[in-house]
Amino acid sequence: MVVVEIDLPPIHAKNSGLLLDNGVPPRVTGVHPGSNSFPSLQGQDITGFYATSLQLPGLEITQIANRQRWHELLAANQHLPRRIVLRSQAPHAINYQQGGCRYTHDIAELQDLGVIFGGFPAKVESVLPTSPMLGKIHPGQSIATVIVPGQPDLTFQGGGFTGSRVQEHLQRYWSTPGKQLVVLDSPIAVRDVISSDAPFEFACGIM
């Protein structure tokens, strides 16, 4: 598999300069005429490559299911450096049908993250005005995974996946570098926690 990364500087443009089809996930059909935005390609033909992730500072967005969502995410974050990751092979289509967009955030080494988690399955209840995550994660978003290096991942498939458990886990390992929090926009149904074979129903929103 060939992986191609395209870097877009801040205030580059609302769109990427790439032409995408209506597939799930979308594929590159070409580049806007006259675009000279991609010197890193060095003439490489990326036609047919799959647009698989968008990387922002401290955040990676994957499972972006359609062309419209790509354009929305690029426009909403045009003030930030953005990296588009293309792959020559198709990702697992089932992830797009079941999981919707996934937002993988890097978590700072802070004893108080300023985020309140609650409910079952776990979700974001509130984000304090002083939190470094303000504007990055949002009340109502579901927690999919808590990643702490050296520890088993905390996931909604693992059982007992409550907001208080997520809160305790993050506080216990607050000083561990390299932590990540994976969130989804729509609620995770209880049936999805009980049975990992059940269908998921997530929407994909703009960060």
N, C-alpha and C positions, 0 to 999 in steps of 0.2 A: 504494500500500500504506500502511495506517495502522499505526503502531507505538505501543504503549502500554507504559509502564513503571510498575510498581507497587513501591514501596519498603516493605520490612518492617523495623522496628527490631529490635535484639537482644531476645531473650527475648519476642518477640511471641507466638508460638505455634509448636507443632510443624508445623502445616500453614499454608497461605497464606490460607485462607478461600475459595479458589476451588474450584469443582466442576469436575472434568475427566472427559472420557470415556475410553474405552479405545483411542482411535485412536493411530496412529503417524505423526507425533507427536500427543499428546493435544490436544483442543480444549476451550475453556471452555464449560460448559453452564449455568453460573450462579454465584451466590455463596451461601455458607452463610446460611440465614435469620438475620436479626438482626445480620449482620456489618456493622460500620461502619469497616472497616479501610482503605478505599480512598478517602479524600477527594480524591485527585488525579484520580479518574475524573470527578468533577463530573457524575454522572448518565449518563456515556457507557455505552452498551450494548456489552459485550465478548463477548456470547454468540457462539460460533463462531470466536473468535480462537484462533490456534495458540500454545501455550506453547513458545517457541523457545530461550530461554536463561535461565540463572540467573547473576547477577553477584554476586560476593563481593569483599571487598577484595583487590586484586591477582590476581584469578582470574575467568575467565568459563568456564562449563560450557555446552556446546552439544550438540546431537544427543542430548538426553535422550529416549529413545524411548517411554517409557510412564508412566502415571500413578503406578504404584508407585514407580518410581525418582525421580520428582519428590518424592513425599512423603518418601522416605528422605533425599534430599539436603537438603531443607528442614529436616527434624528434626535431621540430623547437624550442621547449621550454624546452629542457632537462636540460638547465642550471638553471632553476627555479624550486622551489617546485611546484608540481602539485597535484591536487586532482581530482580524477575521481568519478563522482556521478552516481550510478546505481539505477534503480527503478524496482520494480517487476511488475508494470503495464505499459502498453504502453502509451506513450504521444500521443497527437493529431497528427495523421499522416499528416493532411492537412498543418500543420505548416512547415513540411519538404518539402512538394511539392511546397508550395508557397513562403516561406520566406527565405530558405537557412540558412546559419549560421548567428547567431546574437551574436554580441560582446558587452557586457554590461560593460562599463568602469566606475570605480570610478573617480570622478573629484575633484581635489584639490581645496582648498579655496584660489584661486588666482584671483586678479583683472584682470590680463592679462594672459590668458591661453596659448597664443602663437599659437593659431589655427585660421585660417581665414576660415569662412564659406561663401558660396555664392550659387547662382542659385536657381532654382525652378524645382523640389523639392530640398530641402536643401542638400548640400553635403560639404565635406571637400575640400577646394580649395588649401590650403597650410598649412604646419606645420613649424614654425620657428625653427631654430637650437637650440634655448634656451628653447623651450617648453618642459615641463615635459611629454608631450604626444608624443614626437618624437620617432619614431619606434614602437609606439603602435597603433596610427591611421594614415591613409595614404591618400594623395590627391586622390580624385575620389571616396572615400567611401561615401555612402549615410547615412544621418541621419534618423533614424527611430523614436527615442523618446528622449526627454530631460526630465529627472526626477528631480524635485526639491521638497524635502519634504515640505508639507504644501501648495503646489501649484498644480493645475491641470496639468497632464502630457501634454507636447507639442508634438504632433504627426503629421505625414503626413496625417492622416485621418481628422484632425481638420480644414483643410482649411488654406490658406495663409501661407503655410509652406515653407517659404523662408529662404535662408542662413542668410540674415540680421536679420530676426526675431529670429532665433536660437542664433545669436551673441548677440543681445540685451537682450534676455532672460537670457543667461548665465552671462552677465555682470551685469544685474540688481540684480541677486541673487548670485553673486560671493562669498559672505561671508557665505552663507547657507551651513552647513555641510551636508554630505550624498548625494550630487548630483551625478547623473549618466547620462552617455551619451550612447545610444544604436546605433550602426552603423552596416551597411550591406556593403558587398563588391561591389555589382553591382548597377547601377543606378536604381532609382525608376521611372517608367514611369509616365508621367502626368496623364494618364488614371487611374493609381492606386491611385492617390491622390484624383481624382474626385469621383471615385467609389470604395469603399472598397470591393465590390464584384468582381472586376476585377482580373484576374490572375496576380500573381507577377512573375517576372523573375529575380531571383538573382542567383549569383554564390557564391560558398563558397571558400574562399581563406585562405592562411596561414598567421597568425599574426607573 
